[in-house]
Amino acid sequence: MAKESKMSTRDLTTRTLTLRAATANEQDRSVEAVLATETPTLVYDWRTGETIEEILLVDGAKVGRQVPMLSCHSRWSMDDVLGSVRSIRPSGEELLGRLYFANDEISERAWLKVRDGHVTDVSVGYTPRKKIDIAAGQSATINGRTFTAGQRAMRVTSEWTLKELSVVPVGADEKAKIRGESDPAAGED
């Protein structure tokens, strides 16, 4: 049975993704990335204390002109801001964007690691606005699509607000990557 919830018990949820440095632009210190996909990803449910699968519906993402790019979801200091993410847009089941690194010592270190392919992962920080929980082994139809939970409960987050994107050492969503030059959707903005 599906349960709908409009509010989260936490003010910010995070989800990790992966980058590829082949679209790095030295001139503006930027790189294209898949910020989120509709791939089921394991997340911790703070309400139940269990690990569940979550799907973020890309067409339910609310995004602004840009969001801050942070270091490992740390949001307590201006030094944690590595730059910003702009040109955020949906593309099928992916949310794409371009990461722009600031011109300071801390951001430079992160930029070089991303540009050189040593750091490949990002993680979205978001506020869920509308979500449906599906018990293990059950199905629910959401926005005309049927979702079925496997052995774990599943959460389909159909409305969410992107608050930040973090560069992180290890990501969770294997389909979210820094765009490679051979990727069909990797064109420059």
C-alpha positions in Angstrom: 0.0 0.0 0.0 1.3 3.5 -0.9 1.4 6.3 1.6 1.7 9.9 0.5 3.7 12.4 2.5 4.2 16.0 1.8 6.9 16.9 4.4 10.2 15.5 5.4 11.5 15.0 9.0 14.8 16.5 7.9 15.1 19.9 6.2 17.6 18.6 3.6 18.0 15.2 1.9 21.2 14.2 0.1 21.8 11.7 -2.7 25.1 11.0 -4.4 25.8 10.9 -8.1 28.9 10.6 -10.4 30.8 13.0 -12.6 33.0 12.6 -15.7 35.7 15.2 -16.5 35.8 14.8 -20.3 33.5 17.9 -20.7 35.8 20.1 -18.6 36.2 23.6 -19.9 39.5 25.2 -18.8 38.5 28.7 -19.7 35.5 29.0 -17.5 36.5 26.2 -15.0 33.4 24.2 -15.6 32.2 20.7 -16.3 28.9 19.1 -17.4 27.3 16.7 -15.0 24.2 14.5 -14.5 22.9 15.8 -11.2 20.2 13.2 -10.6 18.5 10.3 -12.4 15.4 8.3 -11.9 17.5 5.2 -10.9 16.4 3.7 -7.6 19.0 4.7 -5.0 19.5 3.5 -1.5 18.8 6.2 1.1 18.3 6.3 4.8 14.7 7.0 5.9 15.1 9.2 9.0 11.4 8.6 9.9 11.6 4.7 10.1 15.4 4.3 10.7 15.6 1.9 7.7 17.4 1.9 4.3 14.9 2.2 1.5 15.1 2.7 -2.3 14.2 6.2 -3.5 13.4 7.4 -7.0 13.5 11.2 -7.7 11.2 12.0 -10.6 13.1 14.4 -12.8 9.9 16.2 -14.0 9.1 17.0 -10.3 12.4 18.9 -9.7 12.0 22.5 -8.8 15.2 24.3 -9.7 16.3 27.9 -9.7 18.7 29.8 -12.0 21.6 28.3 -10.1 22.4 26.4 -6.8 25.5 26.4 -4.7 28.2 23.8 -5.3 29.5 22.6 -1.9 32.2 20.4 -0.6 30.7 17.2 0.9 27.3 18.8 1.9 29.1 21.0 4.3 27.1 24.2 4.5 28.5 25.9 7.5 31.2 28.2 6.1 31.7 30.3 3.0 34.9 28.2 2.4 32.6 25.2 1.9 31.2 26.8 -1.3 33.3 25.6 -4.3 31.2 27.4 -6.9 27.8 27.0 -8.4 25.7 24.8 -10.7 23.9 26.6 -13.6 22.1 25.6 -16.8 20.1 23.1 -14.8 17.6 21.2 -17.1 15.8 17.9 -17.4 16.7 15.5 -20.2 14.5 12.4 -20.1 15.1 10.6 -16.8 18.2 12.8 -16.0 18.7 16.2 -14.5 21.7 17.9 -16.1 23.7 20.9 -15.1 27.1 22.6 -15.5 29.4 22.9 -12.5 31.3 26.2 -12.3 34.3 26.3 -9.9 35.1 29.5 -8.0 38.6 31.1 -8.4 40.0 30.5 -4.9 42.6 28.1 -3.3 40.1 25.6 -1.9 38.0 25.5 -5.1 41.1 25.3 -7.2 42.1 22.0 -5.5 38.6 20.6 -6.1 38.6 21.8 -9.7 42.0 20.1 -10.4 40.8 16.8 -8.9 37.6 16.9 -11.0 39.3 18.0 -14.2 41.9 15.3 -13.9 39.3 12.6 -13.2 40.4 11.8 -9.6 37.1 13.0 -8.1 34.1 11.8 -10.2 31.1 12.0 -7.9 28.5 14.5 -6.9 25.5 14.4 -4.5 22.3 16.4 -4.7 21.0 18.1 -1.6 17.2 18.5 -1.9 14.0 19.1 0.0 11.3 16.6 -0.8 7.9 18.2 -1.2 5.7 15.3 -2.2 6.5 11.7 -1.9 4.7 8.3 -1.9 6.0 5.4 0.1 5.4 1.9 -1.3 5.7 -1.1 1.0 8.1 -3.9 0.0 6.5 -6.1 -2.7 3.7 -3.6 -3.4 3.0 -1.3 -6.4 1.7 2.2 -6.8 0.8 4.3 -9.8 2.3 7.8 -9.7 1.8 10.4 -12.4 0.6 7.6 -14.7 3.6 5.3 -14.1 3.6 2.1 -12.1 6.4 1.6 -9.5 7.0 -1.7 -7.7 9.0 -2.0 -4.5 11.3 -5.0 -4.3 12.5 -6.5 -1.0 12.9 -3.0 0.5 10.3 -0.3 0.8 10.4 2.3 -2.0 9.9 6.0 -1.9 8.9 7.9 -5.1 9.6 11.5 -4.6 7.4 13.2 -7.2 8.1 16.9 -6.2 11.4 18.1 -4.8 13.5 21.3 -4.6 17.1 21.2 -5.5 19.0 23.1 -2.8 22.6 22.3 -3.5 25.0 20.0 -5.2 28.1 18.7 -3.5 31.4 17.3 -4.9 32.0 14.1 -2.9 34.5 11.3 -2.8 32.0 8.4 -3.3 28.6 8.5 -5.0 25.5 6.3 -4.9 23.7 6.7 -8.3 25.8 4.8 -10.8 24.0 6.4 -13.8 24.8 10.0 -12.7 28.1 11.0 -14.2 30.2 13.9 -15.3 29.4 14.1 -19.0 31.9 12.5 -21.4 32.6 13.9 -24.8 31.1 10.8 -26.4 27.8 11.2 -24.5 25.0 12.2 -27.0 23.7 14.9 -24.6 27.1 16.3 -23.7 27.0 19.4 -25.9 28.2 22.7 -24.6 25.7 25.2 -23.2 
